[in-house]
Amino acid sequence: MQPLFIGSHLAADFLNTAFEPHGEHIEVIGDGKQLLEWLQAAGVMDVEQAARFARKLGAKGLDAAATEVRKQREWARAWLTRWRSAPGRDYAAEIEHLNDLLENLSVRHEVARTKEGLERVARFQIESSDELLAVLASAIGDLVTQEDPTLLKSCAGDGCTLWFLDRTKAHRRMFCSAAGCGNRAKVAAFRERQREQ
């Protein structure tokens, strides 16, 4: 299964690496190889960085890293579920855990030319599982410090478990994608109206 990047934020896309469309569990980061594929697709690592990381960790090390990443994802899912419904709580243990992970963050900034012009870009140094977890913790930290918790939403589609950050102007986004769950909901509502007539 190809990874889904509908979250509008790296932390939401990270949560979406495990989802259950209509009750069937899909795991995007099942092993080390899939972890590297997702990291590249998400823009966390480029091809060269991923190759270096794979050589350094080896197959068993990559699989172990994938296991740690999945644990981190489920920890984040549990915390962010609580955070979005009660953002004012203390969360001291969660913040301490996040800060412990962030101690391993190694980043450098550079200026790069993009489609929009010149842009300051963060380049993460990822040579160990701890540094990888720190990058993901950084995305989670960015989400909880820079975004409105009411805009972190779960898809309203029947049976959909995907998350997204609602960046629409009116903040009324309800579905992971208009083409998927949005259309299914419209069709279901139409059929229900037809039955009532």
C-alpha positions as CSV (number, residue, x, y, z in Angstrom):
1,M,0.0,0.0,0.0
2,Q,1.3,3.4,-0.9
3,P,1.5,5.9,2.0
4,L,-1.2,8.5,2.2
5,F,-0.2,12.1,2.6
6,I,-3.5,13.8,3.3
7,G,-2.7,15.0,6.8
8,S,-1.5,18.5,5.9
9,H,1.2,18.1,8.5
10,L,4.1,15.6,9.0
11,A,2.8,14.6,12.4
12,A,-0.7,13.8,11.0
13,D,0.8,11.9,8.1
14,F,2.9,10.0,10.6
15,L,-0.3,8.9,12.5
16,N,-1.7,7.8,9.1
17,T,1.0,5.2,8.7
18,A,-1.4,2.8,10.3
19,F,-5.1,3.0,9.5
20,E,-8.2,0.8,9.2
21,P,-10.3,1.4,6.2
22,H,-13.6,-0.5,6.8
23,G,-12.0,-2.6,9.6
24,E,-9.0,-3.9,7.7
25,H,-5.7,-2.9,9.4
26,I,-3.1,-1.4,7.1
27,E,0.4,-0.9,8.3
28,V,2.6,1.3,6.1
29,I,5.7,0.8,8.3
30,G,5.7,-2.9,8.6
31,D,9.5,-3.3,8.4
32,G,12.7,-1.4,7.9
33,K,12.4,-1.3,4.1
34,Q,8.9,0.2,4.3
35,L,10.1,2.7,7.0
36,L,12.8,4.0,4.6
37,E,10.2,4.2,1.8
38,W,7.9,6.3,3.9
39,L,10.6,8.5,5.2
40,Q,11.6,9.3,1.6
41,A,8.1,9.8,0.5
42,A,7.4,12.1,3.5
43,G,10.5,14.2,2.6
44,V,12.2,13.4,5.9
45,M,15.2,11.7,4.1
46,D,16.5,11.9,0.6
47,V,17.6,8.9,-1.3
48,E,21.3,9.4,-0.4
49,Q,20.5,9.8,3.3
50,A,18.3,6.8,3.3
51,A,21.0,4.7,1.7
52,R,23.5,5.8,4.3
53,F,21.0,5.1,7.1
54,A,20.3,1.6,5.7
55,R,24.0,0.8,5.4
56,K,24.7,2.0,8.9
57,L,21.8,0.1,10.6
58,G,21.7,-3.0,8.4
59,A,18.5,-5.0,7.8
60,K,18.0,-6.1,11.5
61,G,18.7,-2.6,12.7
62,L,16.2,-1.1,10.2
63,D,13.5,-3.5,11.3
64,A,14.3,-2.6,15.0
65,A,14.0,1.1,14.1
66,A,10.6,0.4,12.4
67,T,9.4,-1.3,15.6
68,E,10.5,1.8,17.6
69,V,8.9,4.2,15.2
70,R,5.6,2.2,15.4
71,K,5.7,2.4,19.2
72,Q,6.3,6.1,19.0
73,R,3.4,6.5,16.6
74,E,1.0,4.8,18.9
75,W,2.2,6.8,21.9
76,A,1.7,10.0,19.8
77,R,-1.8,8.8,18.6
78,A,-2.9,8.3,22.3
79,W,-1.5,11.6,23.4
80,L,-2.8,13.7,20.5
81,T,-6.2,12.1,20.9
82,R,-6.3,13.5,24.5
83,W,-4.6,16.8,23.5
84,R,-7.0,17.8,20.9
85,S,-10.0,17.4,23.2
86,A,-8.3,18.9,26.3
87,P,-5.4,21.1,25.1
88,G,-5.2,23.0,28.4
89,R,-4.2,20.0,30.5
90,D,-0.7,19.8,32.0
91,Y,0.7,16.7,30.0
92,A,3.9,16.9,32.0
93,A,4.8,13.2,31.4
94,E,4.1,13.5,27.6
95,I,6.1,16.7,27.4
96,E,9.0,15.1,29.3
97,H,8.9,12.1,26.9
98,L,8.9,14.4,23.9
99,N,11.8,16.5,25.3
100,D,13.8,13.3,26.0
101,L,13.4,12.3,22.3
102,L,14.2,15.9,21.2
103,E,17.6,15.7,22.9
104,N,18.8,13.6,20.0
105,L,17.7,16.1,17.3
106,S,20.5,17.1,15.0
107,V,19.5,19.7,12.4
108,R,21.1,22.3,10.2
109,H,19.4,25.0,8.2
110,E,20.3,26.1,4.7
111,V,18.8,28.3,2.0
112,A,17.4,26.5,-1.0
113,R,15.7,27.7,-4.2
114,T,12.1,26.4,-4.4
115,K,9.2,27.0,-6.8
116,E,8.2,29.9,-4.5
117,G,11.7,31.4,-4.5
118,L,14.3,31.3,-1.8
119,E,13.4,29.4,1.3
120,R,15.1,28.4,4.6
121,V,15.1,24.6,4.7
122,A,15.8,22.3,7.7
123,R,18.1,19.4,7.0
124,F,17.9,16.7,9.6
125,Q,21.0,14.5,10.4
126,I,19.7,11.0,10.9
127,E,22.3,8.4,11.5
128,S,20.6,6.5,14.4
129,S,17.2,5.3,15.5
130,D,17.3,7.9,18.3
131,E,17.9,10.7,15.8
132,L,15.1,9.4,13.6
133,L,12.7,9.4,16.6
134,A,13.8,12.9,17.4
135,V,12.8,14.1,13.9
136,L,9.3,12.6,14.4
137,A,9.1,14.0,17.9
138,S,10.0,17.4,16.4
139,A,7.0,17.2,14.0
140,I,4.8,16.3,17.0
141,G,6.2,19.1,19.0
142,D,5.6,21.5,16.1
143,L,2.0,20.3,15.9
144,V,1.2,20.8,19.6
145,T,3.0,24.2,19.9
146,Q,2.1,25.8,16.5
147,E,-1.3,24.5,15.6
148,D,-4.9,24.8,16.9
149,P,-5.9,21.5,18.6
150,T,-9.4,21.9,17.3
151,L,-8.1,21.7,13.7
152,L,-6.5,18.2,14.2
153,K,-9.4,16.0,13.1
154,S,-10.2,12.4,12.4
155,C,-12.1,11.7,9.2
156,A,-15.8,11.7,9.5
157,G,-16.1,8.9,6.9
158,D,-17.8,5.7,8.0
159,G,-15.1,3.4,9.3
160,C,-12.2,5.7,8.3
161,T,-9.4,6.2,10.9
162,L,-7.3,8.8,9.0
163,W,-6.2,12.1,10.6
164,F,-5.7,15.5,9.1
165,L,-5.0,19.1,10.1
166,D,-7.8,21.2,8.8
167,R,-6.2,24.1,6.9
168,T,-9.3,25.1,5.0
169,K,-10.3,28.8,5.3
170,A,-13.6,28.0,7.0
171,H,-12.2,25.1,9.0
172,R,-15.1,22.8,8.0
173,R,-13.2,20.0,6.4
174,M,-14.7,16.7,7.6
175,F,-13.1,14.1,5.4
176,C,-9.7,12.8,4.7
177,S,-10.3,13.3,1.0
178,A,-13.3,14.7,-0.9
179,A,-12.7,12.0,-3.6
180,G,-12.8,9.1,-1.2
181,C,-14.8,9.4,2.0
182,G,-16.4,12.7,1.0
183,N,-18.0,11.2,-2.1
184,R,-19.0,8.0,-0.2
185,A,-20.8,10.2,2.4
186,K,-22.6,12.2,-0.3
187,V,-23.7,9.0,-2.1
188,A,-24.9,7.5,1.2
189,A,-26.8,10.6,2.1
190,F,-28.4,10.7,-1.4
191,R,-29.5,7.0,-1.1
192,E,-30.9,7.7,2.3
193,R,-33.0,10.6,0.9
194,Q,-34.2,8.4,-2.0
195,R,-35.3,5.7,0.5
196,E,-37.3,8.3,2.5
197,Q,-39.2,9.5,-0.5
